[in-house]
Amino acid sequence: MRRLILSCSLAGLMACPALGRQSAYQEALEQFTARNFLGALAKTRVLVAEGPENPAYVHLHGLTLGALGQYSQAFVYLERAIALAPAEAAYHHDLGMTLLQAGHDAEALQALRKAVELAPDNLLSRLYLGRILHNRNLSDEAMRQFEEIGRRDDKFPTLHYHMAKIHLNSGRAPEALAELRREAELFPNNPLPRLELAELLLKLGEVEEALQQLKELERASPPSARLYWLLGKALQAVGKPGEAVAAALRSADLDSSFAPAFYLLATLYQQLGEEALAQQARETFQRLSRQQNSAQP
């Protein structure tokens, strides 16, 4: 979820006063990028000890701590890097992303606002800013961020998916459908928007198109309980209950805690006159629903 903006590496190398430190910084950055966070941490500790006022060292050390889940210390160093170089938009972005990963959405919102203010063309910062705004029910402001991304790059990954989510939450199904179709057209290998598209098509009664999307996903993407649940619903809608049962059973096999699969099985078995199997599926669905409800805060 978090992303290191590699312009920081150039800034760090330029800030290094000696060739040896340039090499050490580059090695630490390479370790971080390769996700060898413990190896990176060993190097960034030395860099920070030798250059405590170098914002690139301090920033990379904070990022590495965050990647290891040591958030309280990560925030100390990420904020110190910003204090040393307050105009560096990438530092605000990375602080925001680390805050977001740690579950501090309100603080992440402020950091990403600053990142966008300093670097309006940083579309990744805008995307995550819009996502947080949407999650905090600030949908109009979120949509403005997404629309600004669209003006700068209409093909930015997941942009149309997130715009569709806002439309769906506001009851604008036709607009959501258009955005999901656009996302699926641009990124056919991303299964999530296509699953959302198929589910919306089913709700709107566009069963044949939904079935086409699901069949293509079945061939091209990793199997998932949600995929086969939706496929079962589509097959049920086109009058193929036997095939729908097979899809629903596949969904339940992939995730035995996925309650919708058992609800679908109950309705299908009922349709086929298999009352005992329908009752068994209903009981499983009810048990899973109770468990999920009791787990909610």
Secondary structure, 3 states (H helix, E strand, C coil): CCCCCCHHHHHHHHHCCCHHHHHHHHHHHHHHHCCCHHHHHHHHHHHHHHCCCCHHHHHHHHHHHHHCCCHHHHHHHHHHHHHHCCCCHHHHHHHHHHHHHCCCHHHHHHHHHHHHHHCCCCHHHHHHHHHHHHHCCCHHHHHHHHHHHHHHCCCCCCHHHHHHHHHHHCCCHHHHHHHHHHHHHHCCCCHHHHHHHHHHHHHCCCHHHHHHHHHHHHHHCCCCHHHHHHHHHHHHHCCCHHHHHHHHHHHHHHCCCCHHHHHHHHHHHHHCCCHHHHHHHHHHHHHHHHHHHHHCC
